Amino acid sequence: MSEAVKQAAAAGGQQNGQAGVTDALLPTYARFPISLVKGEGSWVWDDQGAKYLDFVSGIAVTNLGHAPKRVKEALVKQLDELWHVSNLFRIPNQEDAARLITANSSADAVFFCNSGAEANEAAIKLARRYQQLVLGNGRYEIVTFAQSFHGRTLATLTATGQEKVKEGFAPLPEGFKYIPLHDLTALEAAVTDKTAAVMLEIVQAEGGVLPVDPAYLHRLVKLCRERGVLLIVDEIQTGMGRTGKLFAHEHYGIEPDIFTMAKGLGSGFPVGAMGCKEQLREAFGPGSHGSTFGGTPIATAAVKATLETVLEENLPERAAQQGEYLMEQLRAKLKHSDFVKDVRGLGLLIGIECAEPVGSIITEAQGKGLLVLSAGPNVLRLLPNLLVTKEEIDQAVAILAELLNGR
Ligand SMILES: *Cc1c(COP(=O)(O)O)cnc(C)c1O
Protein backbone atom coordinates (compact mmCIF):
# COMPACT_ATOMS: atom_id res chain seq x y z
CA MET A 1 0.00 0.00 0.00
CA SER A 2 1.40 3.45 -0.89
CA GLU A 3 1.83 6.14 1.81
CA ALA A 4 -0.91 8.25 0.22
CA VAL A 5 -3.36 5.37 0.25
CA LYS A 6 -2.36 4.49 3.84
CA GLN A 7 -2.90 8.07 4.99
CA ALA A 8 -6.21 8.26 3.19
CA ALA A 9 -7.28 4.98 4.80
CA ALA A 10 -6.23 6.21 8.26
CA ALA A 11 -8.17 9.45 7.81
CA GLY A 12 -11.19 7.73 6.31
CA GLY A 13 -14.53 6.88 7.79
CA GLN A 14 -15.27 10.22 9.43
CA GLN A 15 -17.93 11.75 7.22
CA ASN A 16 -19.35 8.45 6.04
CA GLY A 17 -19.91 7.39 9.63
CA GLN A 18 -18.83 3.88 8.72
CA ALA A 19 -15.73 2.64 10.44
CA GLY A 20 -12.82 2.43 8.04
CA VAL A 21 -14.67 3.43 4.85
CA THR A 22 -12.77 6.20 3.09
CA ASP A 23 -14.38 9.63 2.74
CA ALA A 24 -13.15 9.56 -0.85
CA LEU A 25 -16.28 7.48 -1.55
CA LEU A 26 -19.78 8.91 -1.54
CA PRO A 27 -21.80 7.24 1.22
CA THR A 28 -24.42 5.72 -1.12
CA TYR A 29 -24.21 2.34 0.63
CA ALA A 30 -24.55 1.44 4.31
CA ARG A 31 -21.60 -0.93 4.16
CA PHE A 32 -20.91 -3.77 6.56
CA PRO A 33 -17.53 -3.42 8.27
CA ILE A 34 -16.10 -6.43 6.43
CA SER A 35 -13.48 -6.15 3.65
CA LEU A 36 -13.69 -9.22 1.46
CA VAL A 37 -10.49 -10.02 -0.39
CA LYS A 38 -10.76 -13.60 -1.69
CA GLY A 39 -13.43 -16.00 -2.86
CA GLU A 40 -13.67 -19.62 -3.92
CA GLY A 41 -16.88 -21.56 -4.57
CA SER A 42 -19.37 -20.81 -1.77
CA TRP A 43 -16.75 -19.22 0.49
CA VAL A 44 -15.22 -15.75 0.91
CA TRP A 45 -12.39 -14.51 3.15
CA ASP A 46 -11.92 -11.07 4.71
CA ASP A 47 -8.68 -9.12 5.11
CA GLN A 48 -8.28 -10.53 8.66
CA GLY A 49 -8.36 -14.09 7.34
CA ALA A 50 -11.88 -14.87 8.61
CA LYS A 51 -13.90 -17.19 6.38
CA TYR A 52 -17.61 -16.81 5.55
CA LEU A 53 -20.20 -19.02 3.89
CA ASP A 54 -21.61 -16.73 1.21
CA PHE A 55 -25.41 -16.86 0.86
CA VAL A 56 -25.46 -13.40 -0.76
CA SER A 57 -23.49 -14.22 -3.93
CA GLY A 58 -23.00 -10.53 -4.72
CA ILE A 59 -26.82 -10.29 -4.78
CA ALA A 60 -27.54 -13.19 -7.14
CA VAL A 61 -24.49 -12.45 -9.33
CA THR A 62 -21.91 -15.14 -8.58
CA ASN A 63 -24.36 -17.93 -9.43
CA LEU A 64 -21.50 -20.33 -10.28
CA GLY A 65 -19.71 -19.57 -7.03
CA HIS A 66 -16.64 -17.36 -6.73
CA ALA A 67 -13.99 -17.46 -9.45
CA PRO A 68 -15.51 -20.30 -11.51
CA LYS A 69 -12.69 -21.91 -13.49
CA ARG A 70 -14.37 -22.11 -16.89
CA VAL A 71 -15.44 -18.46 -16.91
CA LYS A 72 -12.05 -17.37 -15.61
CA GLU A 73 -10.27 -19.27 -18.39
CA ALA A 74 -12.55 -17.77 -21.05
CA LEU A 75 -11.87 -14.28 -19.67
CA VAL A 76 -8.10 -14.80 -19.47
CA LYS A 77 -8.03 -16.12 -23.04
CA GLN A 78 -10.03 -13.12 -24.26
CA LEU A 79 -7.82 -10.69 -22.31
CA ASP A 80 -4.87 -12.09 -24.24
CA GLU A 81 -6.59 -11.66 -27.61
CA LEU A 82 -8.79 -8.55 -27.79
CA TRP A 83 -10.57 -6.33 -25.24
CA HIS A 84 -12.72 -3.84 -27.10
CA VAL A 85 -13.64 -2.90 -30.66
CA SER A 86 -17.01 -1.04 -30.52
CA ASN A 87 -20.30 -2.28 -31.89
CA LEU A 88 -19.43 -0.74 -35.26
CA PHE A 89 -17.72 -4.09 -35.93
CA ARG A 90 -18.90 -7.67 -35.67
CA ILE A 91 -18.10 -9.30 -32.32
CA PRO A 92 -18.06 -13.11 -32.58
CA ASN A 93 -18.46 -13.70 -28.82
CA GLN A 94 -21.48 -11.39 -28.79
CA GLU A 95 -23.11 -13.28 -31.66
CA ASP A 96 -22.41 -16.63 -29.95
CA ALA A 97 -23.77 -15.39 -26.62
CA ALA A 98 -26.93 -14.05 -28.30
CA ARG A 99 -27.46 -17.37 -30.09
CA LEU A 100 -27.06 -19.25 -26.80
CA ILE A 101 -29.79 -17.09 -25.26
CA THR A 102 -32.20 -17.32 -28.21
CA ALA A 103 -31.66 -21.10 -28.59
CA ASN A 104 -32.53 -21.67 -24.94
CA SER A 105 -35.27 -19.14 -24.22
CA SER A 106 -38.41 -17.57 -25.67
CA ALA A 107 -36.38 -14.63 -27.03
CA ASP A 108 -35.65 -14.33 -30.77
CA ALA A 109 -33.14 -11.46 -30.59
CA VAL A 110 -30.89 -9.91 -27.95
CA PHE A 111 -29.40 -6.49 -27.17
CA PHE A 112 -26.37 -6.33 -24.84
CA CYS A 113 -25.70 -3.58 -22.31
CA ASN A 114 -23.83 -3.29 -19.01
CA SER A 115 -26.27 -3.55 -16.12
CA GLY A 116 -29.77 -4.44 -15.05
CA ALA A 117 -31.02 -0.87 -15.06
CA GLU A 118 -29.74 -0.43 -18.61
CA ALA A 119 -31.47 -3.64 -19.70
CA ASN A 120 -34.79 -2.38 -18.28
CA GLU A 121 -34.17 1.04 -19.79
CA ALA A 122 -33.74 -0.68 -23.18
CA ALA A 123 -36.94 -2.68 -22.59
CA ILE A 124 -38.97 0.45 -21.85
CA LYS A 125 -37.53 2.21 -24.91
CA LEU A 126 -38.17 -0.80 -27.17
CA ALA A 127 -41.79 -1.16 -25.99
CA ARG A 128 -42.55 2.51 -26.59
CA ARG A 129 -40.78 2.65 -29.93
CA TYR A 130 -42.56 -0.49 -31.18
CA GLN A 131 -45.96 0.91 -30.22
CA GLN A 132 -45.20 4.40 -31.54
CA LEU A 133 -43.11 3.81 -34.67
CA VAL A 134 -44.00 0.29 -35.82
CA LEU A 135 -47.69 0.20 -34.86
CA GLY A 136 -48.14 3.98 -34.90
CA ASN A 137 -50.62 4.07 -32.05
CA GLY A 138 -48.89 6.58 -29.75
CA ARG A 139 -48.98 4.27 -26.71
CA TYR A 140 -46.41 5.17 -24.06
CA GLU A 141 -47.57 4.16 -20.59
CA ILE A 142 -45.72 1.47 -18.65
CA VAL A 143 -47.72 -0.24 -15.88
CA THR A 144 -45.65 -1.65 -12.99
CA PHE A 145 -46.33 -3.01 -9.51
CA ALA A 146 -46.12 -1.82 -5.92
CA GLN A 147 -42.97 -3.14 -4.19
CA SER A 148 -41.27 -3.88 -7.52
CA PHE A 149 -37.63 -3.00 -8.18
CA HIS A 150 -36.35 -2.21 -11.66
CA GLY A 151 -33.17 -0.12 -11.21
CA ARG A 152 -31.70 3.28 -10.39
CA THR A 153 -31.63 5.24 -13.67
CA LEU A 154 -34.30 7.94 -13.92
CA ALA A 155 -36.67 5.81 -16.00
CA THR A 156 -36.11 2.59 -14.06
CA LEU A 157 -36.40 4.20 -10.62
CA THR A 158 -39.62 5.72 -11.90
CA ALA A 159 -40.76 2.24 -12.98
CA THR A 160 -39.88 0.93 -9.50
CA GLY A 161 -42.92 0.68 -7.21
CA GLN A 162 -41.14 1.95 -4.08
CA GLU A 163 -41.24 5.61 -3.00
CA LYS A 164 -37.89 5.53 -1.21
CA VAL A 165 -35.85 5.19 -4.43
CA LYS A 166 -37.55 8.28 -5.93
CA GLU A 167 -37.07 10.78 -3.09
CA GLY A 168 -35.43 14.01 -4.20
CA PHE A 169 -35.11 13.08 -7.88
CA ALA A 170 -38.08 15.02 -9.29
CA PRO A 171 -39.13 15.72 -11.97
CA LEU A 172 -39.45 12.07 -12.93
CA PRO A 173 -40.14 10.88 -16.50
CA GLU A 174 -43.83 10.72 -17.40
CA GLY A 175 -45.85 7.73 -18.40
CA PHE A 176 -45.60 5.28 -15.49
CA LYS A 177 -48.50 3.82 -13.52
CA TYR A 178 -48.40 1.55 -10.47
CA ILE A 179 -50.87 -1.02 -9.26
CA PRO A 180 -50.89 -3.45 -6.33
CA LEU A 181 -49.79 -6.98 -7.27
CA HIS A 182 -52.60 -9.55 -7.43
CA ASP A 183 -55.37 -6.94 -7.76
CA LEU A 184 -57.30 -7.80 -10.93
CA THR A 185 -59.66 -4.83 -10.73
CA ALA A 186 -56.72 -2.41 -10.53
CA LEU A 187 -55.09 -4.17 -13.49
CA GLU A 188 -58.26 -3.95 -15.62
CA ALA A 189 -58.51 -0.24 -14.85
CA ALA A 190 -54.81 0.57 -15.37
CA VAL A 191 -54.42 -1.04 -18.80
CA THR A 192 -55.89 1.37 -21.37
CA ASP A 193 -55.35 2.37 -24.99
CA LYS A 194 -52.38 4.44 -23.76
CA THR A 195 -50.59 1.42 -22.29
CA ALA A 196 -47.44 0.35 -24.13
CA ALA A 197 -46.41 -2.42 -21.73
CA VAL A 198 -46.87 -4.06 -18.37
CA MET A 199 -43.58 -4.82 -16.60
CA LEU A 200 -43.12 -7.23 -13.71
CA GLU A 201 -40.81 -9.55 -11.79
CA ILE A 202 -41.87 -13.21 -11.58
CA VAL A 203 -40.62 -13.18 -7.99
CA GLN A 204 -40.47 -9.69 -6.48
CA ALA A 205 -36.99 -10.01 -5.04
CA GLU A 206 -36.02 -6.69 -3.42
CA GLY A 207 -39.68 -6.27 -2.51
CA GLY A 208 -39.68 -9.25 -0.10
CA VAL A 209 -39.28 -12.49 -2.13
CA LEU A 210 -42.89 -12.65 -3.35
CA PRO A 211 -43.63 -15.07 -6.22
CA VAL A 212 -46.47 -13.95 -8.50
CA ASP A 213 -49.63 -16.06 -8.29
CA PRO A 214 -50.02 -18.25 -11.44
CA ALA A 215 -53.74 -17.54 -11.94
CA TYR A 216 -53.12 -13.80 -11.70
CA LEU A 217 -50.18 -13.94 -14.11
CA HIS A 218 -52.19 -15.91 -16.68
CA ARG A 219 -55.03 -13.39 -16.43
CA LEU A 220 -52.51 -10.58 -16.86
CA VAL A 221 -50.97 -12.19 -19.96
CA LYS A 222 -54.44 -12.70 -21.48
CA LEU A 223 -55.40 -9.08 -20.80
CA CYS A 224 -52.15 -7.83 -22.38
CA ARG A 225 -52.82 -9.93 -25.52
CA GLU A 226 -56.44 -8.75 -25.77
CA ARG A 227 -55.55 -5.09 -25.41
CA GLY A 228 -52.39 -4.94 -27.57
CA VAL A 229 -50.11 -4.39 -24.57
CA LEU A 230 -46.57 -5.79 -24.44
CA LEU A 231 -45.41 -7.91 -21.51
CA ILE A 232 -41.95 -7.13 -20.11
CA VAL A 233 -40.56 -9.58 -17.53
CA ASP A 234 -37.64 -8.40 -15.41
CA GLU A 235 -35.48 -11.54 -14.99
CA ILE A 236 -32.45 -9.65 -13.71
CA GLN A 237 -32.45 -11.41 -10.32
CA THR A 238 -34.55 -14.47 -11.22
CA GLY A 239 -32.78 -15.43 -14.45
CA MET A 240 -29.81 -17.69 -15.27
CA GLY A 241 -31.16 -20.72 -13.43
CA ARG A 242 -31.62 -19.10 -10.03
CA THR A 243 -35.28 -20.13 -9.57
CA GLY A 244 -35.00 -23.67 -10.99
CA LYS A 245 -35.58 -22.79 -14.65
CA LEU A 246 -33.18 -20.89 -16.91
CA PHE A 247 -35.69 -18.01 -16.73
CA ALA A 248 -38.39 -17.85 -14.06
CA HIS A 249 -41.24 -17.17 -16.50
CA GLU A 250 -40.78 -20.74 -17.82
CA HIS A 251 -42.35 -22.02 -14.57
CA TYR A 252 -45.59 -20.39 -15.71
CA GLY A 253 -45.52 -21.52 -19.34
CA ILE A 254 -45.66 -17.95 -20.64
CA GLU A 255 -43.59 -16.13 -23.26
CA PRO A 256 -42.97 -12.45 -22.55
CA ASP A 257 -42.55 -10.06 -25.48
CA ILE A 258 -39.43 -8.71 -23.78
CA PHE A 259 -37.36 -9.94 -20.86
CA THR A 260 -34.26 -8.54 -19.21
CA MET A 261 -31.12 -10.13 -17.78
CA ALA A 262 -28.04 -8.97 -15.83
CA LYS A 263 -26.80 -10.06 -12.36
CA GLY A 264 -25.82 -13.74 -12.94
CA LEU A 265 -25.36 -13.32 -16.70
CA GLY A 266 -21.56 -12.86 -16.54
CA SER A 267 -20.80 -14.63 -13.21
CA GLY A 268 -19.57 -11.31 -11.82
CA PHE A 269 -18.30 -9.67 -14.98
CA PRO A 270 -20.65 -6.66 -15.44
CA VAL A 271 -23.06 -7.27 -18.30
CA GLY A 272 -26.78 -6.89 -19.00
CA ALA A 273 -29.04 -7.94 -21.85
CA MET A 274 -32.55 -7.61 -23.20
CA GLY A 275 -34.22 -10.38 -25.17
CA CYS A 276 -37.33 -9.86 -27.31
CA LYS A 277 -39.71 -11.56 -29.71
CA GLU A 278 -39.23 -11.44 -33.48
CA GLN A 279 -41.89 -8.79 -34.23
CA LEU A 280 -40.07 -6.23 -32.05
CA ARG A 281 -36.83 -6.51 -34.05
CA GLU A 282 -37.69 -3.76 -36.54
CA ALA A 283 -38.32 -1.23 -33.74
CA PHE A 284 -34.60 -1.22 -32.90
CA GLY A 285 -32.95 -0.58 -36.26
CA PRO A 286 -29.49 0.99 -36.71
CA GLY A 287 -29.09 4.19 -34.69
CA SER A 288 -32.14 3.62 -32.48
CA HIS A 289 -30.28 2.54 -29.34
CA GLY A 290 -26.74 1.68 -28.32
CA SER A 291 -24.01 1.43 -25.72
CA THR A 292 -20.25 1.84 -26.11
CA PHE A 293 -19.45 -1.05 -23.80
CA GLY A 294 -22.53 -3.16 -24.55
CA GLY A 295 -21.47 -6.74 -25.28
CA THR A 296 -17.69 -6.29 -25.57
CA PRO A 297 -15.57 -9.31 -26.52
CA ILE A 298 -14.64 -9.69 -22.82
CA ALA A 299 -18.16 -9.29 -21.41
CA THR A 300 -19.65 -11.73 -23.87
CA ALA A 301 -16.82 -14.24 -23.29
CA ALA A 302 -18.10 -14.27 -19.69
CA VAL A 303 -21.72 -14.66 -20.84
CA LYS A 304 -20.83 -17.53 -23.17
CA ALA A 305 -18.84 -19.46 -20.57
CA THR A 306 -21.50 -18.82 -17.91
CA LEU A 307 -24.39 -19.97 -20.10
CA GLU A 308 -22.49 -23.02 -21.36
CA THR A 309 -21.81 -24.03 -17.76
CA VAL A 310 -25.40 -23.42 -16.63
CA LEU A 311 -26.78 -25.42 -19.56
CA GLU A 312 -24.27 -28.29 -19.75
CA GLU A 313 -24.30 -28.87 -15.99
CA ASN A 314 -28.11 -28.63 -15.75
CA LEU A 315 -27.80 -25.95 -13.10
CA PRO A 316 -31.46 -24.83 -13.21
CA GLU A 317 -32.46 -28.35 -12.18
CA ARG A 318 -29.78 -28.38 -9.51
CA ALA A 319 -31.04 -25.01 -8.20
CA ALA A 320 -34.56 -26.48 -8.02
CA GLN A 321 -33.33 -29.50 -6.01
CA GLN A 322 -31.03 -27.59 -3.68
CA GLY A 323 -33.69 -24.90 -3.23
CA GLU A 324 -36.26 -27.50 -2.28
CA TYR A 325 -33.82 -29.04 0.23
CA LEU A 326 -32.95 -25.63 1.71
CA MET A 327 -36.61 -24.66 2.05
CA GLU A 328 -37.48 -28.06 3.61
CA GLN A 329 -34.64 -27.79 6.12
CA LEU A 330 -35.56 -24.21 7.03
CA ARG A 331 -39.22 -25.13 7.53
CA ALA A 332 -38.29 -28.16 9.64
CA LYS A 333 -35.72 -26.40 11.81
CA LEU A 334 -37.75 -23.20 12.27
CA LYS A 335 -41.21 -24.69 12.72
CA HIS A 336 -41.46 -23.90 16.45
CA SER A 337 -40.37 -20.28 16.03
CA ASP A 338 -43.03 -17.60 16.65
CA PHE A 339 -40.56 -15.08 15.28
CA VAL A 340 -40.53 -16.68 11.81
CA LYS A 341 -43.76 -15.91 9.94
CA ASP A 342 -43.12 -17.54 6.59
CA VAL A 343 -40.47 -19.38 4.53
CA ARG A 344 -41.06 -18.92 0.79
CA GLY A 345 -39.35 -18.63 -2.56
CA LEU A 346 -38.60 -20.31 -5.85
CA GLY A 347 -35.47 -22.40 -6.41
CA LEU A 348 -32.52 -20.74 -4.68
CA LEU A 349 -34.21 -17.37 -4.21
CA ILE A 350 -35.56 -17.81 -0.70
CA GLY A 351 -37.08 -15.46 1.86
CA ILE A 352 -37.63 -15.93 5.59
CA GLU A 353 -40.27 -13.47 6.75
CA CYS A 354 -39.75 -12.45 10.38
CA ALA A 355 -41.87 -10.64 12.94
CA GLU A 356 -39.38 -7.78 13.25
CA PRO A 357 -36.64 -6.02 11.24
CA VAL A 358 -33.80 -8.42 10.41
CA GLY A 359 -30.80 -6.03 10.46
CA SER A 360 -29.38 -7.36 13.73
CA ILE A 361 -29.82 -10.98 12.60
CA ILE A 362 -27.72 -10.28 9.50
CA THR A 363 -24.93 -8.86 11.68
CA GLU A 364 -25.12 -11.77 14.13
CA ALA A 365 -24.99 -14.25 11.23
CA GLN A 366 -21.80 -12.54 9.99
CA GLY A 367 -20.34 -13.07 13.47
CA LYS A 368 -21.02 -16.78 13.03
CA GLY A 369 -19.49 -16.88 9.56
CA LEU A 370 -22.60 -16.69 7.38
CA LEU A 371 -23.44 -13.91 4.91
CA VAL A 372 -27.15 -13.31 4.19
CA LEU A 373 -29.10 -10.23 3.14
CA SER A 374 -32.52 -8.67 3.58
CA ALA A 375 -35.41 -8.04 1.18
CA GLY A 376 -37.36 -5.20 2.74
CA PRO A 377 -37.18 -4.65 6.50
CA ASN A 378 -38.53 -7.98 7.82
CA VAL A 379 -37.42 -10.57 5.30
CA LEU A 380 -34.09 -12.41 5.34
CA ARG A 381 -33.06 -13.31 1.79
CA LEU A 382 -30.89 -16.31 0.94
CA LEU A 383 -29.11 -16.43 -2.43
CA PRO A 384 -26.48 -19.20 -2.35
CA ASN A 385 -24.72 -20.04 -5.60
CA LEU A 386 -26.33 -22.74 -7.75
CA LEU A 387 -23.54 -25.24 -6.98
CA VAL A 388 -24.02 -24.99 -3.21
CA THR A 389 -23.72 -28.39 -1.51
CA LYS A 390 -26.08 -30.02 0.99
CA GLU A 391 -23.36 -29.78 3.65
CA GLU A 392 -23.09 -26.03 3.08
CA ILE A 393 -26.88 -25.71 3.23
CA ASP A 394 -26.90 -27.66 6.51
CA GLN A 395 -24.26 -25.32 7.96
CA ALA A 396 -26.23 -22.22 6.98
CA VAL A 397 -29.51 -23.64 8.31
CA ALA A 398 -27.86 -24.55 11.65
CA ILE A 399 -26.61 -20.97 12.08
CA LEU A 400 -29.98 -19.46 11.11
CA ALA A 401 -31.88 -21.87 13.39
CA GLU A 402 -29.62 -20.94 16.31
CA LEU A 403 -30.23 -17.23 15.70
CA LEU A 404 -33.95 -17.33 14.90
CA ASN A 405 -35.13 -19.93 17.42
CA GLY A 406 -33.60 -17.83 20.19
CA ARG A 407 -36.06 -14.98 19.54
C1 LIG B 1 -30.67 -5.73 -9.37
C2 LIG B 1 -31.93 -5.55 -10.09
C3 LIG B 1 -32.09 -4.51 -11.04
C4 LIG B 1 -31.02 -3.48 -11.29
O1 LIG B 1 -29.84 -4.02 -11.78
P1 LIG B 1 -28.50 -3.14 -11.77
O2 LIG B 1 -27.48 -4.01 -12.46
O3 LIG B 1 -28.16 -2.87 -10.34
O4 LIG B 1 -28.77 -1.88 -12.52
C5 LIG B 1 -33.29 -4.44 -11.72
N1 LIG B 1 -34.28 -5.32 -11.51
C6 LIG B 1 -34.17 -6.33 -10.61
C7 LIG B 1 -35.29 -7.30 -10.44
C8 LIG B 1 -32.99 -6.46 -9.87
O5 LIG B 1 -32.89 -7.44 -8.96
The ligand as an SDF file (V2000), in Angstrom:
LIG
                    3D

 15 15  0  0  0  0  0  0  0  0999 V2000
  -30.6660   -5.7330   -9.3710 C   0  0  0  0  0  0  0  0  0  0  0  0
  -31.9330   -5.5460  -10.0940 C   0  0  0  0  0  0  0  0  0  0  0  0
  -32.0930   -4.5110  -11.0390 C   0  0  0  0  0  0  0  0  0  0  0  0
  -31.0200   -3.4780  -11.2910 C   0  0  0  0  0  0  0  0  0  0  0  0
  -29.8380   -4.0210  -11.7830 O   0  0  0  0  0  0  0  0  0  0  0  0
  -28.4950   -3.1360  -11.7670 P   0  0  0  0  0  0  0  0  0  0  0  0
  -27.4840   -4.0110  -12.4570 O   0  0  0  0  0  0  0  0  0  0  0  0
  -28.1630   -2.8680  -10.3380 O   0  0  0  0  0  0  0  0  0  0  0  0
  -28.7700   -1.8830  -12.5160 O   0  0  0  0  0  0  0  0  0  0  0  0
  -33.2940   -4.4360  -11.7240 C   0  0  0  0  0  0  0  0  0  0  0  0
  -34.2810   -5.3250  -11.5070 N   0  0  0  0  0  0  0  0  0  0  0  0
  -34.1660   -6.3300  -10.6140 C   0  0  0  0  0  0  0  0  0  0  0  0
  -35.2860   -7.2950  -10.4360 C   0  0  0  0  0  0  0  0  0  0  0  0
  -32.9930   -6.4630   -9.8700 C   0  0  0  0  0  0  0  0  0  0  0  0
  -32.8940   -7.4420   -8.9590 O   0  0  0  0  0  0  0  0  0  0  0  0
  1  2  1  0
  2  3  1  0
  2 14  2  0
  3  4  1  0
  3 10  2  0
  4  5  1  0
  5  6  1  0
  6  7  2  0
  6  8  1  0
  6  9  1  0
 10 11  1  0
 11 12  2  0
 12 13  1  0
 12 14  1  0
 14 15  1  0
M  END
$$$$
